[in-house]
């Protein structure tokens, strides 16, 4: 029997135990429920764990194995690897609606109650026992492990008021249940498991293995039914003293998550989750090479010996860096009263501050900023070498050798760059090449000023990209004047009176 058949329409008229029995409902554990629904999805090639990139051949098959084996499991991974999002996605494998005895604190199955309350209801009212239906998304309980969590929070405590009312201490009704018992027939998740105090970890032993629990000196044999999942940093999880070995043994599966292995996956995540909001009247135009630079920047940080790799470099860094750079581009458009804007190389200076707060550097000196800038330059250089053919470089360098000097800044409007393109076809040719390479199928061929103006934000961004790339391959000089910078020939030290 597939309990997945119960939908919003079918459950409206099933409001007591008798009608539930007549509908053909069969009790089953939450792990069996998930395994059955996963089996159905796999057989029908339905998508499972949508919105994850780079995990199809690594993490997701291992989670599916754990669920089919009906195992509790722990996800081990550094920050920003989607562990929490993964465990929250498990609700997709639950039945759309699940019946419980109305008013039950432990989500009692109407045909198999475990609490004193549920048993009394069925004993008193039989088939007339009222039931209610719980949606799948309400069957997920999550707790962040912190040192101040108590046994009472997770498992429960003797309620002195109930004792004072005359109930015996051996009576279950004296209990105030914690999060875990109240998650009966639910998915229960603990984030950062090693942060739990040892005495709390000990309290989880019976729940994970025997599925009962003990409060103080009283053992209540209540068969809790749940899927128990946890997340942890690998370094903490493998550190002696952070996690008790018997607790590790009770998780039947340990699954490693990871950061994106390649640039393509990093960009897919960026496209899916970065949020860029523009004011009315301004169009933000995304450029492929800018996304490549930001993604490459993150990937280089993950390989850098100057970065604490045990701490990790979160995917959230990639997202926040793109959003920060885009915000600077949008701010420029607002100030300059422009209707189109794109991220430029000069906007990427904002990434220094947004990055420093998200990575841990292995340095005791005051060179944190220098490390970030150097890594960013390397990212630009890598992308530049893949974007500009050598035959386009020489004519541009020749212009500067003949005296061309070019100002750039993150506050200059697009028209400043369009004027230069109209005056120097050698630069325009390279800009057109970059725009076309990053936008396959575009018909952009700026023979007229109007067409060039239509792509003004992209053209300004591409020009800065080309000039910065030429500087990084040591074909142009770059001089700074406050927040502005000037590109010049490398064959002369030009003096500026500014």
C-alpha positions as CSV (number, residue, x, y, z in Angstrom):
1,X,0.0,0.0,0.0
2,X,1.4,3.4,-1.0
3,X,0.4,6.1,1.6
4,X,1.6,8.7,-0.9
5,X,-1.9,8.6,-2.4
6,X,-3.2,10.9,0.3
7,X,-3.4,14.4,-1.1
8,X,-5.1,17.6,0.0
9,X,-8.4,16.6,-1.6
10,X,-8.5,13.0,-0.3
11,X,-7.8,13.9,3.3
12,X,-10.6,16.4,3.8
13,X,-13.2,13.7,4.6
14,X,-10.9,11.4,6.6
15,X,-11.2,12.8,10.1
16,X,-11.3,9.8,12.4
17,X,-9.7,6.4,12.9
18,X,-12.6,4.5,11.4
19,X,-12.5,6.4,8.1
20,X,-8.7,6.1,8.0
21,X,-8.9,2.3,8.3
22,X,-11.5,2.1,5.6
23,X,-9.2,4.1,3.3
24,X,-6.6,1.3,3.4
25,X,-4.0,3.2,5.4
26,X,-1.1,1.0,6.6
27,X,1.2,2.2,9.4
28,X,4.9,2.3,8.6
29,X,8.1,3.8,10.0
30,X,9.4,7.1,8.6
31,X,12.5,5.3,7.3
32,X,10.3,2.8,5.4
33,X,8.2,5.7,4.1
34,X,11.2,7.5,2.7
35,X,12.8,4.3,1.3
36,X,9.5,3.4,-0.5
37,X,9.1,6.9,-1.9
38,X,12.7,7.1,-3.0
39,X,12.3,3.7,-4.8
40,X,9.3,5.0,-6.6
41,X,11.1,8.1,-7.8
42,X,14.2,6.2,-8.9
43,X,12.1,3.7,-10.9
44,X,10.3,6.6,-12.6
45,X,13.4,8.7,-13.2
46,X,11.9,11.5,-11.2
47,X,14.3,14.3,-10.1
48,X,15.6,13.9,-6.5
49,X,17.4,16.6,-4.6
50,X,16.9,19.3,-7.2
51,X,19.1,22.4,-7.2
52,X,22.4,20.8,-6.3
53,X,25.3,21.0,-8.6
54,X,28.4,18.8,-8.7
55,X,26.9,16.2,-6.3
56,X,25.2,13.9,-8.9
57,X,28.0,11.4,-9.0
58,X,29.4,11.8,-5.5
59,X,27.2,12.9,-2.6
60,X,23.7,12.2,-3.8
61,X,24.1,8.5,-4.6
62,X,25.6,7.9,-1.1
63,X,22.6,9.7,0.5
64,X,20.3,7.5,-1.5
65,X,22.1,4.4,-0.4
66,X,21.8,5.5,3.3
67,X,18.1,6.1,2.8
68,X,17.4,2.8,1.0
69,X,19.3,1.0,3.8
70,X,17.1,3.0,6.3
71,X,20.2,4.4,8.1
72,X,20.7,7.4,10.2
73,X,23.6,9.4,8.8
74,X,25.9,12.3,9.3
75,X,27.0,14.7,6.5
76,X,30.7,15.7,6.9
77,X,31.8,18.9,5.1
78,X,33.2,22.3,5.5
79,X,31.1,25.4,5.7
80,X,29.2,26.5,2.6
81,X,28.9,23.0,1.0
82,X,25.1,22.8,1.1
83,X,24.8,20.3,4.0
84,X,21.8,22.0,5.6
85,X,20.1,22.5,2.3
86,X,20.6,18.8,1.6
87,X,19.0,17.6,4.8
88,X,16.1,20.0,4.4
89,X,15.5,18.6,1.0
90,X,14.8,15.2,2.5
91,X,11.2,16.3,3.1
92,X,10.7,15.8,-0.7
93,X,10.7,12.1,0.0
94,X,7.9,12.2,2.6
95,X,4.3,11.5,2.0
96,X,2.4,14.7,1.1
97,X,0.1,14.2,4.2
98,X,0.5,12.0,7.3
99,X,-2.3,11.3,9.8
100,X,-1.8,11.8,13.6
101,X,-4.2,11.6,16.5
102,X,-5.6,15.1,17.0
103,X,-3.8,16.9,19.9
104,X,-1.0,14.4,20.2
105,X,2.2,15.9,21.4
106,X,4.2,13.0,19.9
107,X,2.5,12.9,16.5
108,X,0.9,9.5,17.3
109,X,0.1,7.2,14.4
110,X,-3.7,6.7,14.7
111,X,-3.3,3.0,14.2
112,X,-0.2,2.6,16.3
113,X,-0.1,5.1,19.1
114,X,3.0,5.2,21.4
115,X,2.2,7.9,23.9
116,X,-0.1,7.6,27.0
117,X,-2.3,10.3,25.5
118,X,-2.7,8.6,22.2
119,X,-3.4,5.2,23.7
120,X,-6.1,6.7,26.0
121,X,-7.7,8.5,23.0
122,X,-8.0,5.2,21.1
123,X,-9.1,3.2,24.1
124,X,-11.8,5.8,24.9
125,X,-13.2,6.6,21.5
126,X,-12.1,3.7,19.2
127,X,-12.9,4.4,15.6
128,X,-14.3,7.8,16.5
129,X,-10.9,9.0,17.6
130,X,-10.3,12.3,15.8
131,X,-7.3,12.6,13.6
132,X,-5.6,15.5,11.7
133,X,-3.2,15.6,8.8
134,X,0.3,17.0,8.8
135,X,2.0,18.3,5.6
136,X,5.4,16.9,4.7
137,X,7.2,20.2,5.2
138,X,6.0,20.3,8.9
139,X,7.7,17.0,9.6
140,X,11.2,18.3,9.8
141,X,12.8,19.5,13.0
142,X,16.2,21.2,13.0
143,X,18.4,22.2,15.9
144,X,21.8,24.0,15.8
145,X,24.1,22.4,18.4
146,X,25.4,24.9,20.9
147,X,27.2,24.4,24.2
148,X,24.2,25.6,26.2
149,X,21.8,23.0,25.0
150,X,20.5,20.9,27.8
151,X,19.2,17.3,28.1
152,X,15.8,18.9,28.8
153,X,15.9,20.8,25.5
154,X,16.5,17.7,23.4
155,X,15.0,14.8,25.4
156,X,12.8,16.1,28.2
157,X,12.5,16.7,31.9
158,X,10.3,15.8,34.8
159,X,7.7,18.5,35.2
160,X,7.4,19.3,38.9
161,X,4.0,20.9,38.4
162,X,2.7,17.6,37.1
163,X,4.3,15.7,40.0
164,X,2.7,18.2,42.4
165,X,-0.7,17.4,40.9
166,X,-0.4,13.9,42.2
167,X,1.0,11.9,39.3
168,X,3.6,9.2,40.0
169,X,7.2,9.6,38.8
170,X,6.9,6.3,36.9
171,X,4.1,7.7,35.0
172,X,4.9,9.1,31.5
173,X,2.4,11.9,32.1
174,X,4.9,13.7,34.4
175,X,7.2,14.4,31.5
176,X,7.8,17.5,29.6
177,X,9.0,16.2,26.3
178,X,12.0,17.7,24.5
179,X,12.5,18.3,20.8
180,X,13.4,14.7,19.9
181,X,10.3,12.9,21.3
182,X,8.2,15.7,19.8
183,X,9.8,14.8,16.4
184,X,8.4,11.3,16.5
185,X,7.6,10.3,12.9
186,X,9.6,13.2,11.7
187,X,13.1,13.9,10.3
188,X,15.3,15.3,13.1
189,X,18.5,17.1,12.2
190,X,21.3,18.5,14.4
191,X,23.7,20.9,12.8
192,X,27.3,21.0,13.9
193,X,27.0,17.8,16.0
194,X,30.5,18.0,17.7
195,X,29.5,21.2,19.4
196,X,27.1,19.2,21.7
197,X,28.5,18.7,25.2
198,X,29.6,15.2,26.0
199,X,26.7,14.6,28.5
200,X,24.3,15.5,25.7
201,X,26.0,13.2,23.2
202,X,25.6,10.4,25.8
203,X,21.9,11.1,26.0
204,X,21.6,10.4,22.3
205,X,22.9,6.8,22.6
206,X,19.6,5.0,23.2
207,X,17.6,7.2,20.9
208,X,19.9,6.3,18.0
209,X,20.1,2.6,18.7
210,X,17.3,1.3,21.0
211,X,14.9,4.1,20.1
212,X,13.9,4.8,23.7
213,X,15.2,7.3,26.1
214,X,15.9,7.9,29.8
215,X,15.2,11.0,31.8
216,X,17.1,11.3,35.1
217,X,16.8,7.9,36.7
218,X,13.5,7.1,34.9
219,X,13.5,5.0,31.8
220,X,10.4,5.5,29.6
221,X,10.2,2.8,26.9
222,X,8.6,4.9,24.2
223,X,9.6,3.7,20.8
224,X,10.5,6.9,19.1
225,X,10.3,6.7,15.2
226,X,12.5,9.2,13.4
227,X,15.2,9.6,10.8
228,X,18.1,11.1,12.6
229,X,20.6,13.1,10.5
230,X,23.4,15.4,11.5
231,X,26.0,17.7,10.0
232,X,29.6,18.3,11.1
233,X,32.9,19.7,10.0
234,X,35.3,16.8,9.3
235,X,38.0,18.3,11.4
236,X,35.8,18.5,14.4
237,X,34.2,15.1,13.8
238,X,37.5,13.3,13.7
239,X,39.0,15.3,16.6
240,X,39.3,13.2,19.8
241,X,37.2,14.9,22.5
242,X,34.9,16.7,20.2
243,X,32.7,13.7,19.4
244,X,32.3,10.6,21.5
245,X,33.3,7.4,19.6
246,X,30.2,5.4,20.6
247,X,28.0,8.1,19.2
248,X,29.9,8.0,15.9
249,X,29.3,4.3,15.8
250,X,25.6,4.7,16.0
251,X,25.4,6.7,12.8
252,X,25.3,3.9,10.2
253,X,26.5,6.2,7.3
254,X,29.0,9.0,7.1
255,X,28.9,11.0,3.9
256,X,31.4,13.6,2.8
257,X,30.3,16.7,0.9
258,X,32.7,18.8,-1.0
259,X,33.2,22.1,-2.8
260,X,32.7,22.4,-6.6
261,X,35.5,20.7,-8.4
262,X,35.4,22.9,-11.5
263,X,34.6,26.4,-12.7
264,X,31.4,25.3,-14.5
265,X,29.8,24.0,-11.3
266,X,30.8,27.1,-9.4
267,X,29.1,29.3,-12.0
268,X,26.0,27.1,-12.1
269,X,25.6,27.6,-8.3
270,X,26.2,31.4,-8.8
271,X,23.5,31.5,-11.5
272,X,21.1,29.6,-9.4
273,X,21.4,31.3,-6.0
274,X,23.0,34.8,-6.4
275,X,20.3,37.5,-5.9
276,X,20.8,40.8,-7.8
277,X,18.1,43.4,-7.3
278,X,18.0,46.4,-9.6
279,X,16.0,49.7,-9.1
280,X,13.3,50.5,-11.6
281,X,14.7,52.0,-14.8
282,X,18.1,50.3,-14.6
283,X,19.0,47.1,-16.5
284,X,21.8,45.0,-15.1
285,X,23.6,43.0,-17.8
286,X,25.6,40.0,-16.7
287,X,28.9,39.2,-18.4
288,X,30.3,35.8,-18.7
289,X,34.0,36.7,-18.1
290,X,33.1,38.6,-14.9
291,X,31.4,35.4,-13.5
292,X,34.4,33.4,-14.6
293,X,36.7,35.7,-12.8
294,X,34.7,35.6,-9.6
295,X,34.4,31.8,-9.7
296,X,38.1,31.4,-10.5
297,X,38.9,33.7,-7.6
298,X,37.1,31.4,-5.2
299,X,38.7,28.3,-6.7
300,X,42.2,29.8,-6.4
301,X,41.5,30.7,-2.7
302,X,40.6,27.1,-2.1
303,X,44.0,26.0,-3.4
304,X,46.0,28.8,-1.8
305,X,48.6,27.9,1.0
306,X,47.8,31.4,2.5
307,X,44.2,30.3,3.3
308,X,43.2,28.0,6.1
309,X,41.8,25.1,4.1
310,X,40.5,23.3,7.2
311,X,38.1,26.3,7.7
312,X,37.3,26.2,4.0
313,X,36.2,28.8,1.4
314,X,32.4,28.7,1.3
315,X,30.3,28.8,-1.9
316,X,28.6,31.7,-0.2
317,X,31.8,33.7,-0.9
318,X,31.2,33.3,-4.6
319,X,27.6,34.5,-4.3
320,X,28.3,37.5,-2.0
321,X,31.2,38.6,-4.2
322,X,29.0,38.6,-7.3
323,X,26.2,40.5,-5.5
324,X,28.7,43.0,-4.1
325,X,30.3,43.7,-7.4
326,X,26.9,44.0,-9.1
327,X,25.7,46.4,-6.3
328,X,28.7,48.7,-7.1
329,X,27.9,48.7,-10.8
330,X,24.2,49.5,-10.0
331,X,25.3,52.3,-7.7
332,X,27.4,53.8,-10.5
333,X,24.4,53.7,-12.8
334,X,22.2,55.5,-10.3
335,X,24.8,58.2,-9.7
336,X,25.4,58.7,-13.5
337,X,21.7,58.4,-14.4
338,X,22.3,55.5,-16.7
339,X,19.8,52.9,-17.8
340,X,22.3,50.0,-18.4
341,X,25.1,48.7,-16.3
342,X,27.5,45.8,-16.0
343,X,30.3,44.8,-13.6
344,X,33.7,46.2,-14.6
345,X,37.2,45.2,-13.4
346,X,37.3,48.4,-11.3
347,X,34.2,47.2,-9.5
348,X,36.1,44.1,-8.3
349,X,38.0,46.2,-5.8
350,X,34.9,45.8,-3.6
351,X,35.7,42.1,-3.4
352,X,38.7,42.8,-1.1
353,X,36.4,43.7,1.9
354,X,33.7,41.2,1.1
355,X,36.3,38.4,1.0
356,X,38.4,39.3,4.0
357,X,35.4,38.7,6.3
358,X,34.8,35.2,4.9
359,X,38.2,33.5,4.7
360,X,40.7,32.7,7.4
361,X,44.2,33.5,6.2
362,X,47.3,31.7,7.4
363,X,49.3,34.9,8.2
364,X,50.3,36.9,11.2
365,X,51.4,39.9,9.3
366,X,49.4,42.8,7.9
367,X,49.4,41.5,4.4
368,X,45.9,40.1,4.2
369,X,44.8,42.6,1.7
370,X,47.8,41.9,-0.4
371,X,47.1,38.2,-0.5
372,X,43.5,38.8,-1.6
373,X,44.6,41.3,-4.3
374,X,47.2,38.9,-5.7
375,X,44.7,36.1,-5.9
376,X,42.2,38.3,-7.6
377,X,44.8,39.4,-10.1
378,X,45.6,35.7,-10.8
379,X,42.0,35.0,-11.4
380,X,41.7,37.9,-13.9
381,X,44.9,36.7,-15.6
382,X,43.7,33.1,-16.0
383,X,40.4,34.3,-17.6
384,X,42.1,36.9,-19.8
385,X,44.5,34.3,-21.3
386,X,41.5,32.1,-22.2
387,X,39.6,35.1,-23.7
388,X,41.9,37.2,-25.9
389,X,43.7,35.8,-28.9
390,X,47.3,37.0,-29.2
391,X,46.8,38.7,-32.6
392,X,44.4,41.2,-30.9
393,X,47.0,42.2,-28.3
394,X,49.8,43.7,-30.5
395,X,47.8,46.5,-32.2
396,X,46.4,47.7,-28.8
397,X,49.9,47.8,-27.2
398,X,51.2,49.7,-30.2
399,X,48.6,52.5,-29.5
400,X,50.0,53.0,-26.0
401,X,53.6,52.8,-27.2
402,X,52.6,55.7,-29.5
403,X,51.4,57.8,-26.6
404,X,47.9,56.7,-25.7
405,X,47.0,57.2,-22.1
406,X,43.7,55.9,-20.7
407,X,41.8,56.7,-17.5
408,X,39.6,54.2,-15.8
409,X,37.6,54.3,-12.6
410,X,34.5,52.7,-11.1
411,X,32.6,56.0,-11.2
412,X,33.1,56.9,-14.9
413,X,30.0,56.6,-17.0
414,X,29.7,54.4,-20.1
415,X,30.1,57.3,-22.5
416,X,33.7,57.8,-21.5
417,X,34.5,54.3,-22.8
418,X,32.4,54.6,-25.9
419,X,34.2,57.7,-27.0
420,X,37.5,55.8,-26.8
421,X,36.1,52.9,-28.8
422,X,34.9,55.2,-31.5
423,X,38.4,56.8,-31.7
424,X,40.4,53.5,-31.6
425,X,39.1,50.7,-33.8
426,X,41.9,48.4,-32.6
427,X,40.4,48.4,-29.1
428,X,36.9,48.1,-30.5
429,X,37.8,44.9,-32.4
430,X,39.0,43.3,-29.2
431,X,35.9,44.4,-27.3
432,X,33.6,43.0,-30.0
433,X,35.5,39.7,-29.8
434,X,35.0,39.4,-26.0
435,X,31.3,40.3,-26.2
436,X,30.7,37.7,-28.9
437,X,32.7,35.0,-27.1
438,X,30.8,35.5,-23.9
439,X,27.4,35.8,-25.7
440,X,27.3,33.0,-28.4
441,X,24.8,33.9,-31.1
442,X,24.9,37.6,-30.7
443,X,24.9,39.7,-33.8
444,X,26.8,42.5,-32.1
445,X,28.9,44.3,-34.8
446,X,29.1,48.0,-33.9
447,X,29.4,49.7,-37.2
448,X,27.2,52.5,-36.0
449,X,27.3,54.6,-32.8
450,X,23.7,53.7,-32.0
451,X,24.6,50.0,-31.9
452,X,27.7,50.6,-29.8
453,X,25.6,52.7,-27.4
454,X,23.1,49.8,-27.1
455,X,26.0,47.6,-25.7
456,X,27.7,50.5,-23.8
457,X,27.8,48.8,-20.4
458,X,29.2,45.6,-21.8
459,X,31.7,47.5,-24.0
460,X,33.0,49.5,-21.0
461,X,33.4,46.4,-18.9
462,X,35.2,44.5,-21.7
463,X,37.6,47.4,-22.3
464,X,38.7,47.5,-18.6
465,X,39.1,43.7,-18.8
466,X,41.3,43.9,-21.8
467,X,43.5,46.7,-20.4
468,X,43.8,45.0,-17.0
469,X,44.8,41.8,-18.7
470,X,47.5,43.6,-20.8
471,X,48.8,45.1,-17.5
472,X,48.9,41.7,-15.8
473,X,50.8,40.1,-18.7
474,X,53.2,43.1,-18.4
475,X,52.4,44.8,-21.7
476,X,51.0,48.0,-20.1
477,X,51.8,50.0,-17.0
478,X,49.1,50.9,-14.4
479,X,49.4,54.0,-12.3
480,X,47.1,54.8,-9.4
481,X,45.8,58.3,-8.6
482,X,43.5,58.0,-5.6
483,X,40.6,55.7,-6.7
484,X,41.4,56.3,-10.3
485,X,44.0,54.4,-12.4
486,X,45.7,55.1,-15.7
487,X,47.1,52.7,-18.2
488,X,50.2,53.8,-20.1
489,X,53.0,52.3,-22.1
490,X,55.7,50.3,-20.4
491,X,58.5,52.1,-22.3
492,X,58.4,55.4,-20.5
493,X,57.8,56.7,-17.0
494,X,55.2,59.3,-17.6
495,X,54.8,62.2,-15.2
496,X,51.3,63.3,-14.3
497,X,50.4,66.6,-12.7
498,X,47.1,65.7,-11.1
